[in-house]
């Protein structure tokens, strides 16, 4: 099976980290994941990595990296593909030269095109949002969950 990379692209400060944290919670609940199968690094920080093991009937490993607004963080996300079947990470929605997160992801995909199933998603920002977690976030989480259900 190919490894899967799902990127959630969006501008700075659009709630990508909040959305990915909510996604992790939803995966843990939906697939009834045991606490021992969830590994956090930097649990209290924004630059958090969550590894969820034994997901679905096939026992897949999902890695979620919640920060990815620059190339170095994107590289950290891509490193998760070594130990995870599915990796979900944020990227900026625009290119910032050869060192930005999108450029790093595109370079990686070019080098590993036969090994990776790539699913790009985009996070839109709604001005005037009162809530930290909006309807748009729910739609993004539901869309990623739909993609995961197909893969799992």
LOSENU-514773 format. One record per residue (C-alpha): chain; x, y, z. Coordinates in nm, 4 decimals, decimal comma. Example, Ala and Ser with C-alpha at 12.3 -4.5 7.8 and 13.67 -1.06 7.14 Angstrom:
<atoms>
+-------+----------+----------+----------+
: chain :       xx :       yy :       zz :
+-------+----------+----------+----------+
:     A :   1,2300 :  -0,4500 :   0,7800 :
:     A :   1,3670 :  -0,1060 :   0,7140 :
+-------+----------+----------+----------+
</atoms>
This chain:
<atoms>
+-------+----------+----------+----------+
: chain :       xx :       yy :       zz :
+-------+----------+----------+----------+
:     A :   0,0000 :   0,0000 :   0,0000 :
:     A :   0,1211 :   0,3495 :  -0,0829 :
:     A :   0,1733 :   0,5947 :   0,1985 :
:     A :  -0,0816 :   0,8771 :   0,2039 :
:     A :  -0,0076 :   1,2460 :   0,2558 :
:     A :  -0,2977 :   1,4827 :   0,3237 :
:     A :  -0,2099 :   1,8505 :   0,3385 :
:     A :  -0,4375 :   2,1181 :   0,4760 :
:     A :  -0,3323 :   2,4392 :   0,3056 :
:     A :  -0,4323 :   2,7864 :   0,4130 :
:     A :  -0,3076 :   3,1326 :   0,4912 :
:     A :  -0,1469 :   3,2207 :   0,8220 :
:     A :  -0,3827 :   3,2407 :   1,1216 :
:     A :  -0,6754 :   3,0593 :   0,9538 :
:     A :  -0,7085 :   2,7906 :   1,2205 :
:     A :  -0,5249 :   2,5007 :   1,0554 :
:     A :  -0,3757 :   2,3920 :   1,3888 :
:     A :  -0,7133 :   2,4091 :   1,5643 :
:     A :  -0,8723 :   2,2082 :   1,2847 :
:     A :  -0,6027 :   1,9382 :   1,2966 :
:     A :  -0,6305 :   1,9091 :   1,6751 :
:     A :  -1,0066 :   1,8633 :   1,6374 :
:     A :  -0,9450 :   1,6038 :   1,3658 :
:     A :  -0,7172 :   1,4036 :   1,5980 :
:     A :  -0,9877 :   1,4051 :   1,8666 :
:     A :  -1,2495 :   1,2905 :   1,6163 :
:     A :  -1,0292 :   1,0037 :   1,4899 :
:     A :  -0,9644 :   0,8864 :   1,8468 :
:     A :  -1,3376 :   0,8872 :   1,9263 :
:     A :  -1,4670 :   0,7426 :   1,5959 :
:     A :  -1,2221 :   0,4529 :   1,5885 :
:     A :  -1,2391 :   0,3959 :   1,9658 :
:     A :  -0,8626 :   0,4324 :   2,0007 :
:     A :  -0,7078 :   0,3153 :   2,3270 :
:     A :  -0,5024 :   0,5813 :   2,5126 :
:     A :  -0,1915 :   0,3621 :   2,4870 :
:     A :  -0,2185 :   0,3868 :   2,1073 :
:     A :  -0,1925 :   0,7680 :   2,1067 :
:     A :   0,1524 :   0,9252 :   2,1299 :
:     A :   0,2044 :   1,3000 :   2,1636 :
:     A :   0,5179 :   1,5064 :   2,1318 :
:     A :   0,5096 :   1,8674 :   2,2514 :
:     A :   0,1559 :   1,8019 :   2,3765 :
:     A :   0,1039 :   2,1557 :   2,5061 :
:     A :   0,2765 :   2,3360 :   2,2181 :
:     A :   0,1405 :   2,4493 :   1,8822 :
:     A :   0,4123 :   2,2457 :   1,7085 :
:     A :   0,2579 :   1,9161 :   1,8146 :
:     A :   0,2904 :   1,5706 :   1,6642 :
:     A :   0,0214 :   1,3122 :   1,7299 :
:     A :   0,0747 :   0,9481 :   1,6320 :
:     A :  -0,2414 :   0,7362 :   1,6430 :
:     A :  -0,1878 :   0,3596 :   1,6063 :
:     A :  -0,4209 :   0,0672 :   1,5404 :
:     A :  -0,6741 :   0,2691 :   1,3409 :
:     A :  -0,9475 :   0,0731 :   1,1680 :
:     A :  -0,9579 :  -0,2948 :   1,0780 :
:     A :  -0,6166 :  -0,2786 :   0,9129 :
:     A :  -0,4516 :  -0,1238 :   1,2196 :
:     A :  -0,3052 :   0,1716 :   1,0314 :
:     A :  -0,0830 :   0,4367 :   1,1872 :
:     A :  -0,1854 :   0,8005 :   1,1351 :
:     A :   0,0534 :   1,0872 :   1,2046 :
:     A :  -0,0769 :   1,4406 :   1,2476 :
:     A :   0,1662 :   1,7312 :   1,2683 :
:     A :  -0,0173 :   2,0470 :   1,3692 :
:     A :   0,2386 :   2,3072 :   1,2595 :
:     A :   0,3717 :   2,3562 :   0,9102 :
:     A :   0,3879 :   2,7191 :   0,8145 :
:     A :   0,7502 :   2,6982 :   0,7075 :
:     A :   0,9755 :   2,4585 :   0,5222 :
:     A :   1,1500 :   2,3194 :   0,8298 :
:     A :   0,8187 :   2,2234 :   0,9887 :
:     A :   0,7030 :   2,0703 :   0,6601 :
:     A :   1,0189 :   1,8545 :   0,6552 :
:     A :   0,9346 :   1,7410 :   1,0089 :
:     A :   0,5868 :   1,6418 :   0,8903 :
:     A :   0,7251 :   1,4485 :   0,5940 :
:     A :   0,9588 :   1,2563 :   0,8263 :
:     A :   0,6448 :   1,1003 :   0,9769 :
:     A :   0,5949 :   0,9063 :   0,6527 :
:     A :   0,8797 :   0,6780 :   0,7643 :
:     A :   0,6679 :   0,5358 :   1,0475 :
:     A :   0,3090 :   0,6221 :   0,9529 :
:     A :   0,0747 :   0,4932 :   0,6841 :
:     A :  -0,1099 :   0,8254 :   0,6634 :
:     A :   0,0289 :   1,1710 :   0,7443 :
:     A :  -0,1846 :   1,4824 :   0,7792 :
:     A :  -0,0150 :   1,8210 :   0,8031 :
:     A :  -0,0717 :   2,1899 :   0,7355 :
:     A :   0,1037 :   2,4020 :   0,4743 :
:     A :   0,0809 :   2,7644 :   0,3717 :
:     A :  -0,1449 :   2,8255 :   0,0748 :
:     A :   0,1173 :   3,0152 :  -0,1220 :
:     A :   0,4749 :   2,9523 :  -0,2305 :
:     A :   0,7574 :   3,1235 :  -0,0444 :
:     A :   1,0506 :   3,0514 :  -0,2679 :
:     A :   1,2240 :   2,7164 :  -0,2484 :
:     A :   1,2179 :   2,6910 :   0,1301 :
:     A :   0,8474 :   2,7403 :   0,2059 :
:     A :   0,6242 :   2,4574 :   0,3201 :
:     A :   0,4509 :   2,4120 :  -0,0172 :
:     A :   0,7847 :   2,4064 :  -0,2013 :
:     A :   0,9192 :   2,1429 :   0,0392 :
:     A :   0,6080 :   1,9259 :  -0,0042 :
:     A :   0,6143 :   1,9614 :  -0,3839 :
:     A :   0,9826 :   1,8673 :  -0,3992 :
:     A :   0,9203 :   1,5626 :  -0,1791 :
:     A :   0,6248 :   1,4526 :  -0,3932 :
:     A :   0,8305 :   1,4842 :  -0,7094 :
:     A :   1,1046 :   1,2649 :  -0,5612 :
:     A :   0,8597 :   1,0062 :  -0,4216 :
:     A :   0,5735 :   1,0243 :  -0,6731 :
:     A :   0,5338 :   0,6468 :  -0,7057 :
:     A :   0,5274 :   0,5905 :  -0,3296 :
:     A :   0,2786 :   0,8543 :  -0,2130 :
:     A :  -0,0936 :   0,9098 :  -0,2579 :
:     A :  -0,1327 :   1,2873 :  -0,2201 :
:     A :  -0,4603 :   1,4489 :  -0,1135 :
:     A :  -0,4446 :   1,8307 :  -0,0997 :
:     A :  -0,7175 :   2,0177 :   0,0879 :
:     A :  -0,7657 :   2,3899 :   0,1389 :
:     A :  -0,8756 :   2,5726 :   0,4548 :
:     A :  -1,0773 :   2,8854 :   0,3874 :
:     A :  -1,0973 :   3,1671 :   0,6371 :
:     A :  -1,4226 :   3,3443 :   0,7102 :
:     A :  -1,3807 :   3,7018 :   0,8288 :
:     A :  -1,5905 :   3,8023 :   1,1270 :
:     A :  -1,5904 :   3,4569 :   1,2837 :
:     A :  -1,6870 :   3,4784 :   1,6479 :
:     A :  -1,6102 :   3,1171 :   1,7322 :
:     A :  -1,2663 :   2,9671 :   1,7464 :
:     A :  -1,4047 :   2,6515 :   1,5847 :
:     A :  -1,6395 :   2,7406 :   1,2999 :
:     A :  -1,8734 :   2,5599 :   1,0608 :
:     A :  -1,5955 :   2,5759 :   0,8010 :
:     A :  -1,3678 :   2,3838 :   1,0402 :
:     A :  -1,6336 :   2,1161 :   1,0841 :
:     A :  -1,6636 :   2,0800 :   0,7072 :
:     A :  -1,2854 :   2,0418 :   0,6724 :
:     A :  -1,2710 :   1,7823 :   0,9515 :
:     A :  -1,5663 :   1,5939 :   0,7998 :
:     A :  -1,3986 :   1,5999 :   0,4574 :
:     A :  -1,0746 :   1,4582 :   0,5965 :
:     A :  -1,2688 :   1,1952 :   0,7927 :
:     A :  -1,4442 :   1,0978 :   0,4675 :
:     A :  -1,1061 :   1,0582 :   0,2958 :
:     A :  -0,9770 :   0,8518 :   0,5890 :
:     A :  -1,2816 :   0,6232 :   0,5813 :
:     A :  -1,2015 :   0,5414 :   0,2187 :
:     A :  -0,8363 :   0,4698 :   0,3019 :
:     A :  -0,8996 :   0,2756 :   0,6208 :
+-------+----------+----------+----------+
</atoms>
